Structure formats: structure tokens, C-alpha cells
Amino acid sequence: MLVGYMRVSSDSDRQTTALQRDALLAAGVDERHLFEDKASGARDDRPGLARALDFMRPGDCLVVWKLDRLGRSLPHLLSIVTSLRDRNVAFRSLTEQMDTTTPHGEFLFGVFGALAQFERALTQERVRAGLAAARRRGRRGGRPPAIGADKLEAVINALNAGISKAAVCRSFGVARSTLIDTLARAGWTGSGSVS
């Protein structure tokens, strides 16, 4: 069975799914098997797509008018199509003429997968190079500490004076888990000293 999915980026009257609907119907999708969303492709919560994916069974085929109607990025698109393949569901994109039931479509999907993997590797390489350059300039990457040095000293003094961790958390506006993690990193043993 062919199942169609359509998406427009906005709920305004100017954007409609009419063009996509016509193309999907012409491709043989039954009107009762059309699902749609009116939401940005960057959003994760697309109820129409979720319903379409739940509706499909092994042997079915998900059909879209264009690749960008399905995935918000190449890795996201590949993730969806791979999950379809794992469920024995085919995928067709009408505009790009990609059909995973054909050798040509499988080849294109493989090329897309290799490109996505290459893109991830390049991103990781750029991040590592940026962190190394920052370290050479004396800066450390990562999130700044939740409790700064001055505040940590005041917290430790309060704890050493016998104030409970719960009271310290309230007084300094710090979550208990953050306090415990910070104290462990600082080497505070609870005996009044920092190792």
C-alpha cells in the first residue's frame, strides 16, 4: 500500500498542500492514506508524520513529493528512511525520483548515507580543531562552572560551619545535584577541607 506524507512550513492560508496532494494522488496514493503537517521541518513534533509512520505495515511504501518535506536535515532524513527500511517499508520521493525498491534508489540512499557520515566526521574534526586552538590560547572549552570560585568558597565555609546541604542550596540558589557534583570535583570530603 502507498502512504503519502505532505508538509508545509506554516499554517497560513498562503501555504497549502494542494500541489503535493495532487502529485501524490497522481502517483497512486489513495486519498484515505494521506497524512499532513503544517509545521516547520525543524520541529520534532509532527503528529501527521507520526500517524503515517504508525499506520504503515511491512510491505508498504511511504511517498513524499520532495525529500525536504520529510526530513529537516540529511541525517534526520536518513534516520527516518533507515527506520523504514528496518521495518521493511519502502520509501519514494517523487521529485528526486528516489525509490528504495529499485537498485538505483538503494544506491542513491547509500550515497546519501556516506555523505551524512562524511559531514558528521568533518563537524567532529572542526570541533576538535577549535578546542585545540582555544587551549593554545589558554582557554578551556565546555560549560562554565555552575558555582564560581568565590561562591564555592562561601559554600564550603558554610558547610564547614555546620550548615546543612539543604540550607546551603536554598541560601545560594543551587540545585542539590549541582552542589554535590561541584563539591566532588573540588575534592571536598565533608571533613572541613578541600583535597
Beta strands, then each sheet from edge to edge (+ up, - down):
strand 1: 2-8
strand 2: 34-38
strand 3: 61-64
strand 4: 90-93
strand 5: 98-99
sheet 1: 2+ 1+ 3+ 4+ 5-
end
